[in-house]
Amino acid sequence: MAFSVEISSIFPFSLSAKPKKASQDTLFPCFTKPCLSPQVSKTLSFSVSCRRRSTLAPVFSSMITPQVAKEDDELQEECGVVGIHGDPEASRLSYLALHALQHRGQEGAGIVAVNHKGDLESITGVGLVSEVFTESKLNTLPGDIAIGHVRYSTSGASMLKNVQPFIATCKLGSLAVAHNGNFLNYKQLKRKLEENGSIFITSSDTELVLHLIAKSKAKTFLLRILDACEKLRGAFSMVFVFQDKLVAVRDPFGFRPLVMGRRSNGAVVFASETCALDLIDARYEREVCPGEIVVVDRGDVGESSMFMVSHPEPKQCVFEHGYFSQPNSIVFGRSVYETRRMYGEILATVAPVECDVVIAVPDSGTVAALGYAAKAGVPFQIGLLRSHYAKRTFIEPTQKIRDFAVKAKLSPVRSVLEGKRVVVVDDSIVRGTTSLKIVRMLRDAGAKQVHMRIALPPMIASCYYGVDTPRSQELISSKMSVEKIRKHINCDTLAFLPLDSLKQVYGPVESHSYCYACFTGKYPVTEEEEEEENNAERELTAL
């Protein structure tokens, strides 16, 4: 049988969501573009308890794509997703929501919509949301259902064909997906699928989901999504669209955030953070629970949910509060702003120092610095200005300028720093190269003393759950003591927020619901690597 493969970002024609004759055993993902149509959702809920328990295990040898070292000494954002059902301007609202989530990924953006005929239409592109979408492009995405994605690649290279959402077709019709997270067993599942005849088009781990859905023997798309998700190991918050349905899924450990809201016209909205809901006047209702699949459609059933698996202890990413999420968001049921402020207050208590002024490394260190200053009774001032255009390409002078990359991003305010004992608050130290340059820049601007305060514990291990961190051996805290780091970056004193103090912010009960693997090297694993691989082998063989 002959098959055709299309790439949405290259071939801009629509793909019918109505069933076509195709093999149920092999999927050739047709990465094309989605559309919409206007109707309203109703609500009803039911729950289904499903199948075996799954376990997440970071299998380092064969399951994870190694992280490539970057020159930039910063943690990189993950991805952001949005889904809207029941609003006649779903694609435009998705565009605005993606703009609010731009901090989660700046490499590419895309929107898929379901048009009035039930066809999927999409627009994807490389760059910022404002660069990818125009008025005329959004006009080609009519309808009342849409999903969207902003991308920072934790898996797969930065190429146009890897920009989500992805669309595929199989026996049941067409389906689109947008994903935030990382599948630990991607390489193993991919290898097995390829042995069984599947052909992969992209280098993104998200494509794996579409192949698993196509391979499933279940009779409906919804049951196939459930079947596929139970085979995945790792972090995933996903939104799917097919026919008249919008589906939101969160992994059993709840590593990545996913929230649900509603507009005044009844339209249901899913997004990675509540800041996206705020921009489009959607009221925050709740989080999608770990392991939950929420389904929204146009029928009398309206909104419903089921559960893949249950897990007694979620492991939500603590870096969402400390670094990734916007301060005006509610993530994992907590205000990001208030949580970071508490980080700073506790840091001032456990690591006080005589100083004249407190400053922040913007932007993620700002709220913690405010908390530190308030607790210490010392003025907070803007001692470093951040250029929000620094990710653009610079043409460096022929005669090299020392610390040019950092100076292009951060500018010291000499009148705030000169002759002062300065506390500078940052969210983390990754490789240490940026911190060294910041300390040197503050001294060059006249600071009498520089005291570094870090609002999170030392990072000693990589993240395998959707955050693009360097390899463990590249993390400065994995190979140096705090005192050695202090000498390396040449500050007068250095202190991190202790892990026990971090847990105090959440309390004795809630603190068990977070993942601290990057601070401890202890991943949420209950099975040995070999047993995990064997389980995945058996699951795929069952296909």
Disulfide bonds with the S-S distance in Angstrom:
none
